[in-house]
């Protein structure tokens, strides 16, 4: 049974995409020997049932039994949490990267609904500028205002950061990853992250990924869990459940689940 589960999960990693400007990811042909110990460091993901509250971020990671606190070596935050499986895999990836002279620092991990609500409403209310604009005064149409925020920030209840499987690494600007140190870090991730279960959900927008957030070279997701969560989100959550913050009425109008939650690179879709 364990072998079967391992094989099913790892099959997901066999399908990698290619960017024209970055090295293609390496398929993990040896993954089929997962249970023989060849990839002993890669934790096995069991099929799990996640509650609607977990999928919507309505919990406290600090007290949730499946979450662990990230050690200060691995994060710039004073306090950050991930699901234990995702963190174990990250630590293996971190150690491998260090051997290649690359440092991967988690600059954001789990953010629950209330944390995301704080980010969203600061932008909605004009307390935080969005691409140089005060949205409260400059963008009166609510759908248009929500779409502007959605270029880079999730609506509360729809963020992958709610899930405890997703992290931001090193810098929040694509430009950082275009040259020098940042470029080497990104190239390392593109080549190796898949070996540890991590993938980039917000790749460049193209025919494979026509909808959703702009490209985020810093955002990486632990697929053995997050793929299951994507499926369960699709099955359990409707836009009626996305409420409790300013502008939540736009969720249905924007079709935020299909366009954003499911607007990821197809490798991560169930
Ligand atoms: Zn992120």
Boltz pocket constraint, residues with backbone or C-beta under 6 A from the ligand:
constraints:
  - pocket:
      binder: B
      contacts: [[A, 108], [A, 161], [A, 166], [A, 167], [A, 168], [A, 218], [A, 219], [A, 220]]
      max_distance: 6.0
